[in-house]
Every structure is written in C-alpha cells, then in structure tokens.
Amino acid sequence: MKRWCRKFDSEFPEALKERGYTLEDVNNWINTIETGTTKNGRKFCVEIQKNVL
C-alpha cells in the first residue's frame, strides 16, 4: 500500500480508480492498519504476520 502512495498514478489498480478511490483513501487505509482505528474512530483489528525465511 505504501508503494501505491509513492507511485499512485502508475501502480494503483485501475479498477479501484474507476470505482472512485483516491490517494487520500489509500492514506486512510494505511493509517487504519497502523493504528487499529478507522477514520470514524471504530476499532479495526488486524493481525500482521511476518514472513520468516
């Protein structure tokens, strides 16, 4: 997702652009995952699993 922020015009999926999603939405998604709280203040539980080589 952070790559989508850096290269929004070339990397963000066209299907999501067609549905009206913007760079601001991507930033909101990232913030929600990092903080565990949505932009409306609701809790958002995420379980992040790191790959072990």
C-alpha positions in Angstrom: 0.0 0.0 0.0 2.8 2.4 0.7 4.1 1.8 -2.8 0.7 2.8 -4.1 1.2 6.1 -2.3 4.6 6.7 -3.8 3.6 5.7 -7.3 -0.1 6.3 -7.3 -0.5 7.1 -11.0 1.4 4.1 -12.2 0.9 1.4 -9.5 -2.6 1.9 -8.1 -5.1 -0.6 -9.6 -7.1 0.9 -12.4 -10.2 -0.9 -11.2 -10.1 0.9 -7.9 -9.6 4.3 -9.6 -12.7 3.5 -11.7 -14.6 3.0 -8.5 -13.6 6.4 -7.3 -10.8 5.6 -4.8 -8.1 8.2 -4.4 -4.7 8.7 -2.8 -6.5 10.0 0.3 -8.3 6.7 0.6 -5.0 4.8 0.4 -3.6 7.0 3.2 -6.7 6.4 5.3 -6.3 2.6 4.8 -2.6 2.7 5.8 -3.4 4.8 8.9 -6.2 2.4 9.8 -3.9 -0.6 9.6 -1.1 1.1 11.5 -3.3 2.5 14.3 -6.0 -0.1 14.5 -8.6 2.6 14.4 -10.7 3.7 11.4 -11.1 7.4 10.4 -14.5 7.2 12.1 -13.0 6.1 15.4 -14.0 2.4 15.2 -11.6 -0.3 16.3 -10.1 -2.3 13.4 -8.3 -5.5 14.4 -5.5 -6.5 12.1 -3.2 -9.5 12.6 0.0 -8.9 10.8 2.1 -12.0 10.0 5.7 -11.5 9.1 7.3 -14.0 6.7 10.2 -15.9 8.2 12.8 -17.2 5.9 
